[in-house]
Amino acid sequence: MDKQKYLELYSQMVLIRRLEERGAELYQAGKIGGFMHLYIGQEAVSTGLIAARQPQDRVITAYRDHGVAISCGIPANQVMAELMGKTTGISKGRGGSMHMADVSRNFWGGHAIVGAQLPVAAGLALGDKYASRDGVTICMFGEGATNIGYFHEALNLSKVWTLPVLWVCENNIYGMGTAVGRASAVSEIQQKAEGYGMEHERVDGMDVIAVYEAAQKAIAKVRAGSGPRMLEILTYRFRGHSMGDPERYRKQEEVKKWEEHDPISVFHAYLVENKKATIKELEDIEARAMDEVQKAVEFAEASPEPSLDTLFDNVYVEEV
Amino acid sequence: MARITMREAISQAMWEEMERDPNIFILGEEVGVWGGSYAVTKGFYDHFGAERVRDTPISEAAIIGAAIGSALTGLRPIAELMTINFAFSAMEHIVNEAAKLHYMFGGQFVLPLVIRAVGGGGRQLGATHSQTPDAVFAHFPGLKVVSPGTPADAKGLLKAAIRSNDPVLFIENATLYQLRGEVPEGDYVIPLGQSTVQRTGKDVTIVTYSKGLEISMKAAEELAKDGIEAEIVDLRSLRPLDIGPVIESFKKTNRAVIVEEGWKSYGIGAEVASRIYEQAFDYVDAPVVRVAQKEVPLPYNRALEQSALPQPADVVAAVREVL
């Protein structure tokens, strides 16, 4: 990996972190509505994973999607504007926090019902296979989604049809407030891939390079036609499940322990120790991220609200 | 024009469309090697091959989810649910995905998707396999819901559904598969969202669709013997609902009976009656009467089952009530 790539990954992780922190403030200030699920702590997952894709590779995820949106290349402006429900938002203010997508960047959402995106991902991959394109569909989901039927139907179908899907479980240990051991028959989610005859690997999700390298290998294998496979990426969210989470289900010591493995700090130390970047360079990146987020907030605040007479736009493609 | 069955008309529509556009493919349980559990796709697998006529596992969520995903990539899937009763296992993908994706992502996602599902009672299949839950699906904006009552309409509407860039649920009634009628050959397309008058008359308006059309036609013949001429308006599409021809007919007859196979409560008849009262209140000469399925899970016993389903005699009685 060249120096530029390292810096890009760092830059993206910091941008996601700052965007999420600012989002939390704006939510508290009442400028963002609805449900909002922050990606803080999990930045290395979307960053490392999506950095390993080719432009023809599709990405689809669940509702914790701001970080994924940034990793797919959606400008912070459009993410922030969507959070504020503005017309300049990536979903024109119709989707909100949980429903961001950008077809032009091969990002297929932002699906807010747990596990629902998995069968859709199988279909995206089927589309590429049917048309003999070499794209891989990267489908992200939480460990909580592996307990719902859609997961099992989709994994089974993808194997039966040898679909080019990389199933990526972001295991952040909690499905809302229920720890994986209390909800899943096996806490090691990758074991579930065994039942579908799929190869799998468990990866440290606090280490962006580990995620990147594992993703690169896995995507190449799927692209080569070997069928679907699974990555289980171990990670942790430092904030609550959503903005209204009293966090009675875990102790602050546990959170603090994980924060010692903050993916941004870990990567910072790695870059400096291995002389991939200077502290000054990283500080500059951090300042630019702050600036980008500030500009995004200003852009979103200055953007117009959707006109009420556009309420019925896009219910259907065709006039009815 | 050939005189063919509803089953043949549906099959013909898909066959011709698949010959026309290689992006159209079929997926579902037993659609391929078996030839369709109702034989609608008989011969397709041998002609179009396994890639375009795809047998699936018994996984309704995966069938509809995969159909949605493939539609997003530009394909035009026809997903067959073996019966509409199994649609409940795919409800998430029909309701929360198919009906919403275009809107929710600001118009970016386009889903040229058809879901074919057969429903209806009267075949002694018991409560779980005999439902007519059309109104449930017609409730959701973003979805189009179509249900033909004649072979010609089946062909024309299915072709329109396949060519539509919106998700369409195409509901067939199993007891109509053997119904015969004249069907135009070749490129015959009926736009979605257009009601039509299937029988003209001056005394009463019967509003119906799908199986209800057959029942209403029989009732109209009975009534004609007594000199009562019923006008029958066939909705054909439940969403979007074209109420215009209903209102036009009602303004002429001032009396209406609505016939549906589904349950009466919160049903198609409730919707149509409301629209009549809203849009033609000054023309009402008698309360609108609804003929529908009795409010029970359909029983297996033949006599019990038939007593719960709307019959031509019920329609005749309802018409006499409004006259």
Interface residues (C-beta under 8 A of the other chain):
Chain A: G89 I90 S91 K92 G93 R94 G95 H99 M100 A101 D102 V103 W108 G109 G110 H111 I113 A116 L118 P119 V120 A121 A122 G123 L124 A125 L126 G127 D128 Y130 A131 G149 Y150 E153 A154 N156 L157 V160 W161 D313 N314 V315 Y316 V317 E318 V320
Chain B: F25 E51 R54 T56 P57 S59 A61 A62 I64 G65 A66 A67 I68 G69 S70 A71 L72 T73 G74 L75 P77 E92 H93 N96 E97 L101 H102 Y103 M104 F105 G106 G107 Q108 F109 V110 P141 G142 K144 S164 N165 D166 G193 P240
